[in-house]
Amino acid sequence: MTDIILGLQGEPPSNYNHGVPFVGGRDKVAACAKHYVGDGGTTRGVNENNTVTDVHGLLSIHMPAYADAIYKGVSTVMVSYSSWNGEKMHANTELITGYLKGTLRFKGFVISDWQGVDKISSPPHSNYTASVRAAIQAGIDMVMVPFNFNEFINDLMSLVKNKVIPITRIDDAVSRILLVKFTMGLFENPLADYSFSNELGSQAHRDLAREAVRKSLVLLKNGNKTNPMLPLPRKASKILVAGTHADNLGYQCGGWTITWQGLSGNKNTRELQFLAQYNQLLIKALKLSSAKIQVLSSSSRTTFLTRSSPLASLRMQRQLEIATS
């Protein structure tokens, strides 16, 4: 997975000092490895939750990708909202300064997540000055502050003036940020190169995106007699697609596409005949001779299944059994 760094930043030459940020030209961008660390191992997979594991588990399961990313010259690392054994990652000096910057010798800069500093305290922002102190001293170099930036600036300046946060910590953060900016050539070429604008949304990019989806997304998959995933016979005449996302290409695209958190509807993309294509995809994926899709969505009068229902998967399986019988 870390090979995507080479695609974004370019591949460092063989004699390059591994671990130092690398960006190979104006047609490349700085990559960010995230969310450091253990973000994918939280209890029950709950977002921003607690990752419970010992040091061996953390280093053997969750850390290798970051070590590889640093070896490949990744420029930035973003810290996770999550906690490790109850300690917020945004305030974890041992893992940010000690392990990431020390043991792994990461030379780029560490950035917080969106309002990540606020969430050090519970409830969020309830003890903001203490949260700023904890985050900066833990080793976070750049802070993502979308709203209360004046408060952040004032608190940080006060902490430095009163020698609560040593100026050496600020010097370290500034040096790391400047290193990445110099590596990117931002002082020589501070503005974007508009000669690349014609590549935005180009057919080549769309074709590559389609290929990525085809190779990574599984709509439905039949199992076998000993391990059936779904009881769908090859001669199924009808397939039920249920839920609020059933006939909604905007939701299917998800976040970071049409808008930040995604957008509902089928009118904001080029592919308007969503259900017709859905039908053909299912026929091809399941190798069915013919299939007719029955859609139950939020706009239907029929009771529909939602992703939030704890019995959704069991009910979906039963509905599929009925629909294909």
Long-range contacts (C-beta under 8 A, 24 or more apart in sequence): 1-65, 2-33, 2-65, 2-68, 2-69, 2-72, 2-74, 3-72, 4-31, 5-31, 5-33, 5-69, 5-72, 5-73, 5-74, 6-72, 9-72, 9-73, 9-74, 9-75, 12-72, 12-73, 16-73, 18-70, 18-71, 18-72, 18-73, 19-70, 19-71, 19-73, 19-104, 19-105, 19-106, 19-107, 20-73, 20-107, 21-73, 21-74, 21-75, 21-76, 21-107, 21-108, 21-179, 21-180, 21-183, 22-72, 22-73, 22-75, 22-183, 23-75, 23-180, 23-183, 23-184, 23-185, 26-185, 26-189, 26-193, 27-193, 27-196, 29-184, 30-75, 30-76, 30-180, 30-183, 30-184, 31-69, 31-74, 31-75, 31-76, 32-74, 32-75, 32-76, 32-77, 32-78, 32-111, 33-65, 33-66, 33-69, 33-70, 33-74, 33-76, 33-77, 33-78, 34-77, 34-78, 34-79, 34-80, 34-113, 35-78, 35-79, 35-80, 35-81, 35-82, 35-89, 35-113, 36-66, 36-77, 36-78, 36-79, 36-80, 36-89, 36-95, 36-96, 36-100, 36-110, 37-62, 37-63, 37-66, 37-80, 37-84, 37-89, 37-95, 37-100, 38-62, 38-80, 38-82, 38-84, 38-89, 39-80, 39-81, 39-82, 42-82, 47-81, 48-81, 48-82, 48-119, 49-82, 49-83, 50-82, 50-83, 50-84, 50-85, 50-86, 51-82, 51-83, 51-84, 51-85, 52-85, 53-84, 53-85, 58-84, 63-99, 66-100, 66-104, 67-104, 70-104, 70-105, 70-106, 74-108, 75-108, 75-109, 75-180, 75-183, 75-184, 76-108, 76-109, 76-110, 76-111, 76-142, 76-180, 77-106, 77-108, 77-109, 77-110, 77-111, 78-110, 78-111, 78-112, 78-113, 79-110, 79-111, 79-112, 79-113, 79-116, 79-140, 80-113, 81-113, 81-116, 81-119, 88-119, 88-120, 88-134, 90-116, 90-117, 90-119, 90-120, 90-131, 90-134, 90-135, 90-138, 90-140, 91-120, 91-131, 91-134, 91-135, 91-138, 92-138, 93-137, 93-138, 93-139, 96-138, 96-139, 96-140, 97-138, 97-139, 100-139, 101-139, 107-176, 107-179, 108-176, 108-179, 108-180, 109-141, 109-142, 109-173, 109-176, 109-177, 109-179, 109-180, 110-139, 110-140, 110-141, 110-142, 110-176, 111-140, 111-141, 111-142, 111-143, 111-144, 112-140, 112-142, 112-143, 112-144, 113-144, 114-144, 114-146, 115-144, 115-145, 115-146, 115-147, 116-143, 116-144, 117-143, 117-145, 117-152, 128-152, 128-155, 129-155, 129-158, 129-159, 132-156, 132-159, 133-159, 133-164, 133-165, 136-165, 136-169, 136-170, 136-173, 137-165, 137-169, 140-173, 141-172, 141-173, 141-176, 141-177, 142-173, 142-177, 218-285, 219-281, 219-282, 219-285, 220-282, 220-285, 220-286, 221-285, 222-286, 230-317, 230-320, 231-317, 231-320, 231-321, 231-324, 232-286, 232-320, 232-324, 233-324, 234-286, 234-287, 234-288, 234-289, 235-288, 235-289, 236-286, 236-288, 236-291, 236-323, 236-324, 237-290, 237-291, 237-292, 237-324, 238-291, 238-292, 238-293, 238-294, 238-323, 238-324, 239-282, 239-286, 239-291, 239-292, 239-293, 239-294, 239-320, 239-323, 239-324, 240-293, 240-294, 240-295, 240-296, 240-316, 240-319, 240-320, 240-322, 240-323, 241-278, 241-293, 241-294, 241-295, 241-296, 242-295, 242-296, 242-297, 242-304, 242-305, 242-316, 242-319, 243-296, 243-297, 243-304, 243-305, 243-306, 243-307, 243-312, 244-297, 244-298, 244-304, 244-306, 244-307, 245-307, 246-295, 246-296, 246-297, 246-304, 247-274, 247-275, 247-295, 247-297, 247-299, 248-274, 248-297, 249-274, 294-323
